[in-house]
């Protein structure tokens, strides 16, 4: 399993958000809706991970 820091999680989340935006611009509303839902879940997970890392330090 690849260990990721919260910073790389955020970068990945931004990539997800941009591709979701591309779907929206392309007129695929349902697809972009799914993308944004995944992105929101991803950012929530990254934030939770970040808080956990701060507690350990």
mmCIF file as Biopython writes it, N, C-alpha, C and O atoms, coordinates in Angstrom:
data_model
#
loop_
_atom_site.group_PDB
_atom_site.id
_atom_site.type_symbol
_atom_site.label_atom_id
_atom_site.label_alt_id
_atom_site.label_comp_id
_atom_site.label_asym_id
_atom_site.label_entity_id
_atom_site.label_seq_id
_atom_site.pdbx_PDB_ins_code
_atom_site.Cartn_x
_atom_site.Cartn_y
_atom_site.Cartn_z
_atom_site.occupancy
_atom_site.B_iso_or_equiv
_atom_site.auth_seq_id
_atom_site.auth_asym_id
_atom_site.pdbx_PDB_model_num
ATOM 1   N N  . UNK A ? 1  ? 0.851   -1.202 0.000   1.0 0.0 1  A 1 
ATOM 2   C CA . UNK A ? 1  ? 0.000   0.000  0.000   1.0 0.0 1  A 1 
ATOM 3   C C  . UNK A ? 1  ? 0.883   1.247  0.000   1.0 0.0 1  A 1 
ATOM 4   O O  . UNK A ? 1  ? 1.830   1.361  0.778   1.0 0.0 1  A 1 
ATOM 5   N N  . UNK A ? 2  ? 0.553   2.155  -0.874  1.0 0.0 2  A 1 
ATOM 6   C CA . UNK A ? 2  ? 1.315   3.390  -1.000  1.0 0.0 2  A 1 
ATOM 7   C C  . UNK A ? 2  ? 0.924   4.347  0.124   1.0 0.0 2  A 1 
ATOM 8   O O  . UNK A ? 2  ? -0.245  4.708  0.266   1.0 0.0 2  A 1 
ATOM 9   N N  . UNK A ? 3  ? 1.905   4.751  0.915   1.0 0.0 3  A 1 
ATOM 10  C CA . UNK A ? 3  ? 1.601   5.700  1.999   1.0 0.0 3  A 1 
ATOM 11  C C  . UNK A ? 3  ? 1.601   7.111  1.429   1.0 0.0 3  A 1 
ATOM 12  O O  . UNK A ? 3  ? 2.554   7.542  0.779   1.0 0.0 3  A 1 
ATOM 13  N N  . UNK A ? 4  ? 0.521   7.808  1.687   1.0 0.0 4  A 1 
ATOM 14  C CA . UNK A ? 4  ? 0.393   9.160  1.152   1.0 0.0 4  A 1 
ATOM 15  C C  . UNK A ? 4  ? 0.298   10.167 2.281   1.0 0.0 4  A 1 
ATOM 16  O O  . UNK A ? 4  ? -0.293  9.901  3.327   1.0 0.0 4  A 1 
ATOM 17  N N  . UNK A ? 5  ? 0.890   11.324 2.052   1.0 0.0 5  A 1 
ATOM 18  C CA . UNK A ? 5  ? 0.752   12.413 3.014   1.0 0.0 5  A 1 
ATOM 19  C C  . UNK A ? 5  ? -0.518  13.175 2.684   1.0 0.0 5  A 1 
ATOM 20  O O  . UNK A ? 5  ? -1.077  13.011 1.599   1.0 0.0 5  A 1 
ATOM 21  N N  . UNK A ? 6  ? -0.976  14.000 3.602   1.0 0.0 6  A 1 
ATOM 22  C CA . UNK A ? 6  ? -2.193  14.769 3.358   1.0 0.0 6  A 1 
ATOM 23  C C  . UNK A ? 6  ? -1.992  15.759 2.209   1.0 0.0 6  A 1 
ATOM 24  O O  . UNK A ? 6  ? -2.951  16.115 1.524   1.0 0.0 6  A 1 
ATOM 25  N N  . UNK A ? 7  ? -0.754  16.205 1.996   1.0 0.0 7  A 1 
ATOM 26  C CA . UNK A ? 7  ? -0.498  17.157 0.910   1.0 0.0 7  A 1 
ATOM 27  C C  . UNK A ? 7  ? -0.733  16.500 -0.451  1.0 0.0 7  A 1 
ATOM 28  O O  . UNK A ? 7  ? -1.359  17.099 -1.324  1.0 0.0 7  A 1 
ATOM 29  N N  . UNK A ? 8  ? -0.240  15.282 -0.639  1.0 0.0 8  A 1 
ATOM 30  C CA . UNK A ? 8  ? -0.453  14.602 -1.916  1.0 0.0 8  A 1 
ATOM 31  C C  . UNK A ? 8  ? -1.925  14.235 -2.090  1.0 0.0 8  A 1 
ATOM 32  O O  . UNK A ? 8  ? -2.420  14.163 -3.215  1.0 0.0 8  A 1 
ATOM 33  N N  . UNK A ? 9  ? -2.628  14.003 -0.973  1.0 0.0 9  A 1 
ATOM 34  C CA . UNK A ? 9  ? -4.070  13.755 -1.029  1.0 0.0 9  A 1 
ATOM 35  C C  . UNK A ? 9  ? -4.791  14.986 -1.581  1.0 0.0 9  A 1 
ATOM 36  O O  . UNK A ? 9  ? -5.702  14.860 -2.400  1.0 0.0 9  A 1 
ATOM 37  N N  . UNK A ? 10 ? -4.384  16.167 -1.135  1.0 0.0 10 A 1 
ATOM 38  C CA . UNK A ? 10 ? -5.011  17.408 -1.592  1.0 0.0 10 A 1 
ATOM 39  C C  . UNK A ? 10 ? -4.742  17.630 -3.078  1.0 0.0 10 A 1 
ATOM 40  O O  . UNK A ? 10 ? -5.633  18.037 -3.823  1.0 0.0 10 A 1 
ATOM 41  N N  . UNK A ? 11 ? -3.495  17.357 -3.507  1.0 0.0 11 A 1 
ATOM 42  C CA . UNK A ? 11 ? -3.151  17.497 -4.927  1.0 0.0 11 A 1 
ATOM 43  C C  . UNK A ? 11 ? -4.025  16.573 -5.768  1.0 0.0 11 A 1 
ATOM 44  O O  . UNK A ? 11 ? -4.542  16.978 -6.809  1.0 0.0 11 A 1 
ATOM 45  N N  . UNK A ? 12 ? -4.188  15.331 -5.314  1.0 0.0 12 A 1 
ATOM 46  C CA . UNK A ? 12 ? -5.051  14.381 -6.016  1.0 0.0 12 A 1 
ATOM 47  C C  . UNK A ? 12 ? -6.489  14.883 -6.061  1.0 0.0 12 A 1 
ATOM 48  O O  . UNK A ? 12 ? -7.170  14.751 -7.078  1.0 0.0 12 A 1 
ATOM 49  N N  . UNK A ? 13 ? -6.940  15.457 -4.961  1.0 0.0 13 A 1 
ATOM 50  C CA . UNK A ? 13 ? -8.292  16.005 -4.902  1.0 0.0 13 A 1 
ATOM 51  C C  . UNK A ? 13 ? -8.504  17.117 -5.909  1.0 0.0 13 A 1 
ATOM 52  O O  . UNK A ? 13 ? -9.568  17.214 -6.520  1.0 0.0 13 A 1 
ATOM 53  N N  . UNK A ? 14 ? -7.483  17.966 -6.086  1.0 0.0 14 A 1 
ATOM 54  C CA . UNK A ? 14 ? -7.560  19.056 -7.063  1.0 0.0 14 A 1 
ATOM 55  C C  . UNK A ? 14 ? -7.651  18.489 -8.476  1.0 0.0 14 A 1 
ATOM 56  O O  . UNK A ? 14 ? -8.410  18.989 -9.306  1.0 0.0 14 A 1 
ATOM 57  N N  . UNK A ? 15 ? -6.870  17.440 -8.744  1.0 0.0 15 A 1 
ATOM 58  C CA . UNK A ? 15 ? -6.934  16.781 -10.053 1.0 0.0 15 A 1 
ATOM 59  C C  . UNK A ? 15 ? -8.339  16.236 -10.302 1.0 0.0 15 A 1 
ATOM 60  O O  . UNK A ? 15 ? -8.880  16.382 -11.398 1.0 0.0 15 A 1 
ATOM 61  N N  . UNK A ? 16 ? -8.931  15.604 -9.273  1.0 0.0 16 A 1 
ATOM 62  C CA . UNK A ? 16 ? -10.298 15.096 -9.377  1.0 0.0 16 A 1 
ATOM 63  C C  . UNK A ? 16 ? -11.280 16.230 -9.658  1.0 0.0 16 A 1 
ATOM 64  O O  . UNK A ? 16 ? -12.172 16.086 -10.493 1.0 0.0 16 A 1 
ATOM 65  N N  . UNK A ? 17 ? -11.117 17.357 -8.964  1.0 0.0 17 A 1 
ATOM 66  C CA . UNK A ? 17 ? -12.020 18.496 -9.134  1.0 0.0 17 A 1 
ATOM 67  C C  . UNK A ? 17 ? -11.934 19.063 -10.543 1.0 0.0 17 A 1 
ATOM 68  O O  . UNK A ? 17 ? -12.955 19.404 -11.140 1.0 0.0 17 A 1 
ATOM 69  N N  . UNK A ? 18 ? -10.715 19.165 -11.081 1.0 0.0 18 A 1 
ATOM 70  C CA . UNK A ? 18 ? -10.524 19.696 -12.432 1.0 0.0 18 A 1 
ATOM 71  C C  . UNK A ? 18 ? -11.174 18.781 -13.462 1.0 0.0 18 A 1 
ATOM 72  O O  . UNK A ? 18 ? -11.835 19.261 -14.383 1.0 0.0 18 A 1 
ATOM 73  N N  . UNK A ? 19 ? -10.997 17.468 -13.320 1.0 0.0 19 A 1 
ATOM 74  C CA . UNK A ? 19 ? -11.611 16.564 -14.281 1.0 0.0 19 A 1 
ATOM 75  C C  . UNK A ? 19 ? -13.134 16.578 -14.156 1.0 0.0 19 A 1 
ATOM 76  O O  . UNK A ? 19 ? -13.841 16.386 -15.145 1.0 0.0 19 A 1 
ATOM 77  N N  . UNK A ? 20 ? -13.638 16.803 -12.947 1.0 0.0 20 A 1 
ATOM 78  C CA . UNK A ? 20 ? -15.079 16.955 -12.765 1.0 0.0 20 A 1 
ATOM 79  C C  . UNK A ? 20 ? -15.591 18.201 -13.463 1.0 0.0 20 A 1 
ATOM 80  O O  . UNK A ? 20 ? -16.676 18.199 -14.044 1.0 0.0 20 A 1 
ATOM 81  N N  . UNK A ? 21 ? -14.800 19.269 -13.401 1.0 0.0 21 A 1 
ATOM 82  C CA . UNK A ? 21 ? -15.142 20.519 -14.072 1.0 0.0 21 A 1 
ATOM 83  C C  . UNK A ? 21 ? -15.167 20.323 -15.583 1.0 0.0 21 A 1 
ATOM 84  O O  . UNK A ? 21 ? -16.029 20.872 -16.269 1.0 0.0 21 A 1 
ATOM 85  N N  . UNK A ? 22 ? -14.220 19.540 -16.103 1.0 0.0 22 A 1 
ATOM 86  C CA . UNK A ? 22 ? -14.179 19.244 -17.537 1.0 0.0 22 A 1 
ATOM 87  C C  . UNK A ? 22 ? -15.453 18.523 -17.974 1.0 0.0 22 A 1 
ATOM 88  O O  . UNK A ? 22 ? -15.994 18.803 -19.044 1.0 0.0 22 A 1 
ATOM 89  N N  . UNK A ? 23 ? -15.928 17.599 -17.147 1.0 0.0 23 A 1 
ATOM 90  C CA . UNK A ? 23 ? -17.175 16.890 -17.449 1.0 0.0 23 A 1 
ATOM 91  C C  . UNK A ? 23 ? -18.344 17.865 -17.482 1.0 0.0 23 A 1 
ATOM 92  O O  . UNK A ? 23 ? -19.230 17.757 -18.330 1.0 0.0 23 A 1 
ATOM 93  N N  . UNK A ? 24 ? -18.340 18.818 -16.550 1.0 0.0 24 A 1 
ATOM 94  C CA . UNK A ? 24 ? -19.413 19.805 -16.475 1.0 0.0 24 A 1 
ATOM 95  C C  . UNK A ? 24 ? -19.409 20.682 -17.724 1.0 0.0 24 A 1 
ATOM 96  O O  . UNK A ? 24 ? -20.458 20.953 -18.308 1.0 0.0 24 A 1 
ATOM 97  N N  . UNK A ? 25 ? -18.208 21.125 -18.128 1.0 0.0 25 A 1 
ATOM 98  C CA . UNK A ? 25 ? -18.065 21.957 -19.323 1.0 0.0 25 A 1 
ATOM 99  C C  . UNK A ? 25 ? -18.472 21.163 -20.563 1.0 0.0 25 A 1 
ATOM 100 O O  . UNK A ? 25 ? -19.059 21.711 -21.497 1.0 0.0 25 A 1 
ATOM 101 N N  . UNK A ? 26 ? -18.155 19.867 -20.563 1.0 0.0 26 A 1 
ATOM 102 C CA . UNK A ? 26 ? -18.509 18.999 -21.688 1.0 0.0 26 A 1 
ATOM 103 C C  . UNK A ? 26 ? -19.995 18.684 -21.751 1.0 0.0 26 A 1 
ATOM 104 O O  . UNK A ? 26 ? -20.443 18.022 -22.687 1.0 0.0 26 A 1 
ATOM 105 N N  . UNK A ? 27 ? -20.759 19.140 -20.781 1.0 0.0 27 A 1 
ATOM 106 C CA . UNK A ? 27 ? -22.206 18.953 -20.810 1.0 0.0 27 A 1 
ATOM 107 C C  . UNK A ? 27 ? -22.671 17.652 -20.173 1.0 0.0 27 A 1 
ATOM 108 O O  . UNK A ? 27 ? -23.836 17.279 -20.314 1.0 0.0 27 A 1 
ATOM 109 N N  . UNK A ? 28 ? -21.787 16.962 -19.479 1.0 0.0 28 A 1 
ATOM 110 C CA . UNK A ? 28 ? -22.185 15.714 -18.831 1.0 0.0 28 A 1 
ATOM 111 C C  . UNK A ? 28 ? -22.455 16.004 -17.352 1.0 0.0 28 A 1 
ATOM 112 O O  . UNK A ? 28 ? -21.594 15.795 -16.498 1.0 0.0 28 A 1 
ATOM 113 N N  . UNK A ? 29 ? -23.647 16.481 -17.071 1.0 0.0 29 A 1 
ATOM 114 C CA . UNK A ? 29 ? -23.988 16.939 -15.723 1.0 0.0 29 A 1 
ATOM 115 C C  . UNK A ? 29 ? -23.981 15.802 -14.704 1.0 0.0 29 A 1 
ATOM 116 O O  . UNK A ? 29 ? -23.480 15.967 -13.592 1.0 0.0 29 A 1 
ATOM 117 N N  . UNK A ? 30 ? -24.537 14.647 -15.081 1.0 0.0 30 A 1 
ATOM 118 C CA . UNK A ? 30 ? -24.593 13.521 -14.150 1.0 0.0 30 A 1 
ATOM 119 C C  . UNK A ? 30 ? -23.189 13.060 -13.797 1.0 0.0 30 A 1 
ATOM 120 O O  . UNK A ? 30 ? -22.876 12.804 -12.634 1.0 0.0 30 A 1 
ATOM 121 N N  . UNK A ? 31 ? -22.347 12.958 -14.823 1.0 0.0 31 A 1 
ATOM 122 C CA . UNK A ? 31 ? -20.964 12.526 -14.631 1.0 0.0 31 A 1 
ATOM 123 C C  . UNK A ? 31 ? -20.233 13.494 -13.695 1.0 0.0 31 A 1 
ATOM 124 O O  . UNK A ? 31 ? -19.535 13.062 -12.777 1.0 0.0 31 A 1 
ATOM 125 N N  . UNK A ? 32 ? -20.393 14.795 -13.924 1.0 0.0 32 A 1 
ATOM 126 C CA . UNK A ? 32 ? -19.700 15.775 -13.084 1.0 0.0 32 A 1 
ATOM 127 C C  . UNK A ? 32 ? -20.252 15.745 -11.662 1.0 0.0 32 A 1 
ATOM 128 O O  . UNK A ? 32 ? -19.514 15.978 -10.705 1.0 0.0 32 A 1 
ATOM 129 N N  . UNK A ? 33 ? -21.537 15.462 -11.522 1.0 0.0 33 A 1 
ATOM 130 C CA . UNK A ? 33 ? -22.131 15.342 -10.193 1.0 0.0 33 A 1 
ATOM 131 C C  . UNK A ? 33 ? -21.473 14.225 -9.400  1.0 0.0 33 A 1 
ATOM 132 O O  . UNK A ? 33 ? -21.162 14.379 -8.219  1.0 0.0 33 A 1 
ATOM 133 N N  . UNK A ? 34 ? -21.268 13.100 -10.068 1.0 0.0 34 A 1 
ATOM 134 C CA . UNK A ? 34 ? -20.593 11.965 -9.432  1.0 0.0 34 A 1 
ATOM 135 C C  . UNK A ? 34 ? -19.160 12.343 -9.075  1.0 0.0 34 A 1 
ATOM 136 O O  . UNK A ? 34 ? -18.678 12.025 -7.987  1.0 0.0 34 A 1 
ATOM 137 N N  . UNK A ? 35 ? -18.474 13.032 -10.008 1.0 0.0 35 A 1 
ATOM 138 C CA . UNK A ? 35 ? -17.088 13.462 -9.765  1.0 0.0 35 A 1 
ATOM 139 C C  . UNK A ? 35 ? -16.990 14.358 -8.536  1.0 0.0 35 A 1 
ATOM 140 O O  . UNK A ? 35 ? -16.118 14.168 -7.689  1.0 0.0 35 A 1 
ATOM 141 N N  . UNK A ? 36 ? -17.902 15.348 -8.443  1.0 0.0 36 A 1 
ATOM 142 C CA . UNK A ? 36 ? -17.847 16.284 -7.322  1.0 0.0 36 A 1 
ATOM 143 C C  . UNK A ? 36 ? -18.161 15.601 -5.996  1.0 0.0 36 A 1 
ATOM 144 O O  . UNK A ? 36 ? -17.610 15.964 -4.957  1.0 0.0 36 A 1 
ATOM 145 N N  . UNK A ? 37 ? -19.053 14.605 -6.038  1.0 0.0 37 A 1 
ATOM 146 C CA . UNK A ? 37 ? -19.356 13.838 -4.836  1.0 0.0 37 A 1 
ATOM 147 C C  . UNK A ? 37 ? -18.108 13.089 -4.373  1.0 0.0 37 A 1 
ATOM 148 O O  . UNK A ? 37 ? -17.786 13.080 -3.185  1.0 0.0 37 A 1 
ATOM 149 N N  . UNK A ? 38 ? -17.412 12.463 -5.320  1.0 0.0 38 A 1 
ATOM 150 C CA . UNK A ? 38 ? -16.168 11.743 -5.004  1.0 0.0 38 A 1 
ATOM 151 C C  . UNK A ? 38 ? -15.104 12.704 -4.484  1.0 0.0 38 A 1 
ATOM 152 O O  . UNK A ? 38 ? -14.373 12.388 -3.545  1.0 0.0 38 A 1 
ATOM 153 N N  . UNK A ? 39 ? -15.023 13.881 -5.104  1.0 0.0 39 A 1 
ATOM 154 C CA . UNK A ? 39 ? -14.031 14.879 -4.704  1.0 0.0 39 A 1 
ATOM 155 C C  . UNK A ? 39 ? -14.294 15.365 -3.278  1.0 0.0 39 A 1 
ATOM 156 O O  . UNK A ? 39 ? -13.364 15.512 -2.484  1.0 0.0 39 A 1 
ATOM 157 N N  . UNK A ? 40 ? -15.562 15.611 -2.960  1.0 0.0 40 A 1 
ATOM 158 C CA . UNK A ? 40 ? -15.917 16.064 -1.615  1.0 0.0 40 A 1 
ATOM 159 C C  . UNK A ? 40 ? -15.547 15.003 -0.579  1.0 0.0 40 A 1 
ATOM 160 O O  . UNK A ? 40 ? -15.002 15.322 0.478   1.0 0.0 40 A 1 
ATOM 161 N N  . UNK A ? 41 ? -15.844 13.749 -0.887  1.0 0.0 41 A 1 
ATOM 162 C CA . UNK A ? 41 ? -15.499 12.647 0.017   1.0 0.0 41 A 1 
ATOM 163 C C  . UNK A ? 41 ? -13.984 12.551 0.171   1.0 0.0 41 A 1 
ATOM 164 O O  . UNK A ? 41 ? -13.474 12.289 1.261   1.0 0.0 41 A 1 
ATOM 165 N N  . UNK A ? 42 ? -13.281 12.764 -0.923  1.0 0.0 42 A 1 
ATOM 166 C CA . UNK A ? 42 ? -11.822 12.684 -0.934  1.0 0.0 42 A 1 
ATOM 167 C C  . UNK A ? 42 ? -11.204 13.774 -0.056  1.0 0.0 42 A 1 
ATOM 168 O O  . UNK A ? 42 ? -10.295 13.508 0.730   1.0 0.0 42 A 1 
ATOM 169 N N  . UNK A ? 43 ? -11.706 15.005 -0.198  1.0 0.0 43 A 1 
ATOM 170 C CA . UNK A ? 43 ? -11.188 16.112 0.612   1.0 0.0 43 A 1 
ATOM 171 C C  . UNK A ? 43 ? -11.490 15.906 2.096   1.0 0.0 43 A 1 
ATOM 172 O O  . UNK A ? 43 ? -10.673 16.238 2.955   1.0 0.0 43 A 1 
ATOM 173 N N  . UNK A ? 44 ? -12.667 15.358 2.390   1.0 0.0 44 A 1 
ATOM 174 C CA . UNK A ? 44 ? -13.018 15.077 3.779   1.0 0.0 44 A 1 
ATOM 175 C C  . UNK A ? 44 ? -12.044 14.065 4.368   1.0 0.0 44 A 1 
ATOM 176 O O  . UNK A ? 44 ? -11.588 14.221 5.501   1.0 0.0 44 A 1 
ATOM 177 N N  . UNK A ? 45 ? -11.726 13.026 3.596   1.0 0.0 45 A 1 
ATOM 178 C CA . UNK A ? 45 ? -10.779 11.998 4.035   1.0 0.0 45 A 1 
ATOM 179 C C  . UNK A ? 45 ? -9.380  12.589 4.212   1.0 0.0 45 A 1 
ATOM 180 O O  . UNK A ? 45 ? -8.685  12.269 5.177   1.0 0.0 45 A 1 
ATOM 181 N N  . UNK A ? 46 ? -8.969  13.451 3.281   1.0 0.0 46 A 1 
ATOM 182 C CA . UNK A ? 46 ? -7.653  14.092 3.359   1.0 0.0 46 A 1 
ATOM 183 C C  . UNK A ? 46 ? -7.559  14.986 4.597   1.0 0.0 46 A 1 
ATOM 184 O O  . UNK A ? 46 ? -6.530  15.023 5.272   1.0 0.0 46 A 1 
ATOM 185 N N  . UNK A ? 47 ? -8.639  15.700 4.884   1.0 0.0 47 A 1 
ATOM 186 C CA . UNK A ? 47 ? -8.669  16.576 6.060   1.0 0.0 47 A 1 
ATOM 187 C C  . UNK A ? 47 ? -8.566  15.757 7.348   1.0 0.0 47 A 1 
ATOM 188 O O  . UNK A ? 47 ? -7.844  16.122 8.276   1.0 0.0 47 A 1 
ATOM 189 N N  . UNK A ? 48 ? -9.299  14.649 7.385   1.0 0.0 48 A 1 
ATOM 190 C CA . UNK A ? 48 ? -9.276  13.756 8.544   1.0 0.0 48 A 1 
ATOM 191 C C  . UNK A ? 48 ? -7.866  13.198 8.754   1.0 0.0 48 A 1 
ATOM 192 O O  . UNK A ? 48 ? -7.376  13.129 9.881   1.0 0.0 48 A 1 
ATOM 193 N N  . UNK A ? 49 ? -7.225  12.804 7.658   1.0 0.0 49 A 1 
ATOM 194 C CA . UNK A ? 49 ? -5.861  12.281 7.696   1.0 0.0 49 A 1 
ATOM 195 C C  . UNK A ? 49 ? -4.896  13.356 8.195   1.0 0.0 49 A 1 
ATOM 196 O O  . UNK A ? 49 ? -3.996  13.077 8.988   1.0 0.0 49 A 1 
ATOM 197 N N  . UNK A ? 50 ? -5.096  14.580 7.723   1.0 0.0 50 A 1 
ATOM 198 C CA . UNK A ? 50 ? -4.248  15.705 8.115   1.0 0.0 50 A 1 
ATOM 199 C C  . UNK A ? 50 ? -4.351  15.958 9.622   1.0 0.0 50 A 1 
ATOM 200 O O  . UNK A ? 50 ? -3.338  16.177 10.287  1.0 0.0 50 A 1 
ATOM 201 N N  . UNK A ? 51 ? -5.557  15.928 10.152  1.0 0.0 51 A 1 
ATOM 202 C CA . UNK A ? 51 ? -5.764  16.135 11.587  1.0 0.0 51 A 1 
ATOM 203 C C  . UNK A ? 51 ? -5.101  15.024 12.389  1.0 0.0 51 A 1 
ATOM 204 O O  . UNK A ? 51 ? -4.531  15.269 13.452  1.0 0.0 51 A 1 
ATOM 205 N N  . UNK A ? 52 ? -5.179  13.807 11.875  1.0 0.0 52 A 1 
ATOM 206 C CA . UNK A ? 52 ? -4.563  12.671 12.554  1.0 0.0 52 A 1 
ATOM 207 C C  . UNK A ? 52 ? -3.044  12.827 12.584  1.0 0.0 52 A 1 
ATOM 208 O O  . UNK A ? 52 ? -2.402  12.534 13.592  1.0 0.0 52 A 1 
ATOM 209 N N  . UNK A ? 53 ? -2.475  13.290 11.467  1.0 0.0 53 A 1 
ATOM 210 C CA . UNK A ? 53 ? -1.023  13.510 11.390  1.0 0.0 53 A 1 
ATOM 211 C C  . UNK A ? 53 ? -0.588  14.586 12.383  1.0 0.0 53 A 1 
ATOM 212 O O  . UNK A ? 53 ? 0.455   14.455 13.023  1.0 0.0 53 A 1 
ATOM 213 N N  . UNK A ? 54 ? -1.383  15.649 12.511  1.0 0.0 54 A 1 
ATOM 214 C CA . UNK A ? 54 ? -1.055  16.735 13.442  1.0 0.0 54 A 1 
ATOM 215 C C  . UNK A ? 54 ? -1.071  16.242 14.886  1.0 0.0 54 A 1 
ATOM 216 O O  . UNK A ? 54 ? -0.237  16.651 15.694  1.0 0.0 54 A 1 
ATOM 217 N N  . UNK A ? 55 ? -2.014  15.370 15.209  1.0 0.0 55 A 1 
ATOM 218 C CA . UNK A ? 55 ? -2.109  14.833 16.568  1.0 0.0 55 A 1 
ATOM 219 C C  . UNK A ? 55 ? -0.902  13.979 16.923  1.0 0.0 55 A 1 
ATOM 220 O O  . UNK A ? 55 ? -0.467  13.951 18.074  1.0 0.0 55 A 1 
ATOM 221 N N  . UNK A ? 56 ? -0.357  13.276 15.919  1.0 0.0 56 A 1 
ATOM 222 C CA . UNK A ? 56 ? 0.774   12.382 16.164  1.0 0.0 56 A 1 
ATOM 223 C C  . UNK A ? 56 ? 2.073   13.142 16.389  1.0 0.0 56 A 1 
ATOM 224 O O  . UNK A ? 56 ? 2.987   12.630 17.035  1.0 0.0 56 A 1 
ATOM 225 N N  . UNK A ? 57 ? 2.161   14.358 15.863  1.0 0.0 57 A 1 
ATOM 226 C CA . UNK A ? 57 ? 3.400   15.140 15.980  1.0 0.0 57 A 1 
ATOM 227 C C  . UNK A ? 57 ? 3.519   15.748 17.375  1.0 0.0 57 A 1 
ATOM 228 O O  . UNK A ? 57 ? 4.495   16.441 17.666  1.0 0.0 57 A 1 
#
